[in-house]
């Protein structure tokens, strides 16, 4: 009953919005002193009026028309070359534009009746009011209103039961193109894949949160090779029924059931050729919800095309080295590296100039073996079909300053002679010091001969006396 009242209130609010939108939509008149006048009329939505109510993800035909009129003051030679620009757009109630366009013509090119816009627009699934705006010569008006409304369905409990559990077939995604496969998949050895198993829990008429809600769902899931016995996953899910319902209140109120993940296996791979089964065990009952055949490329069958899943997220850099900024001396060798979570093509840039490329890698290195003095910008740009990510280092290389070898100097410690402390002693009586005579040098032959001659002369002189 409460949900029906809410739906009624929302419907009344949307009706009032419709009235407001209809009143706001009016004819835009642009008059000129050059003898012409342009009129732009309210939009025709789905071939009807300027207001329409649709469900989410619905196509709406939007047609906006205009008219030009001339009076006796109009001169085509003078005024006909005047350029007229008319813009239109459709915006959400919070201002985001979902589509837009422009019509640009001269006054002479405008026929008496012209079309500003005629296209089919797919309205997003977000509920609320979408406005059609037209702008001409700086003047804007609201040409139409599109209200997206989805009545809230009444839950349909499962009759005569407390709750009901349904486990859906496994959903596989392979790395090749991340295309979703339901139930079964065939891949080559070494191919990365993910697998997801979901359960659907339906509320019953006899559900009692104090009794039925305390029942725990204990589910075991095992992924194992039937031939090799290789176990890729062996784990369990254990949660109360009431807790699962409480995690998804909006979905429960709309449909009387919730869908919840039992297993979300991250990307993994196996090199074994085998048939792997996803086996679910619940309350002593065991059954297979998916099969993965791993076979060589020569025998791998062509997979059945299925609708693509949403585009994966852009690659991320999960590790890098060294940390920035980096400092080195001239002539040093420096290695930079990054690791990503997807295969990417990497371009290494040195101050904006490409110096190395690596294709389809997870981890890559760039080594500079001749560091030159300066400040360098090292950038690794990683790109694949999902997007681009980059890592930048600031690398400062400093000049090596050579220091001259010092000249050895005598050690002070080795040459210093300790000075004894003076001791007080009585003054001694001076003692004459005999004069030292130098030790005579032995006479040579010539000296002895001369002395002998002198002695002989002295003897003769004395004898004469």
Secondary structure, DSSP 8 states (H G I E B T S, - for coil): -HHHHHHHHHHHHHHHHHHHHHHH---EEEE-TTSEEEEE---EETTS-SEEEE-TT-EEEEEEEEEEEE-TT--HHHHTT-EEEEEEEEEETTS-EEEEEEEEEETTT--SEEEEEEEEEE--S--EEEEEEEEETTEEEEEEEEEE---------BTTSSEEEEE---EEEETTT-BEEESEEEE-TT--EEEEEEEEEEEBTT--TTTGGG-EEEEEEEEEETTT--EEEEEEEEEEHHHHHHHTHHHHHHHSEEEEEEEEEEEE---S-EEEEEEEEETTEEEEEEEEEE--TTT--------B--------EEEEES-SSEEEETT--EEEEEEEEEEEEEEEEETTEEEEEEEEEEEEEEEESS--SEEEEEEEEEEETTEEEEEEEEEEEE-------------HHHH-----------------------------HHHHHHHHHHHHHHHHHHHH-
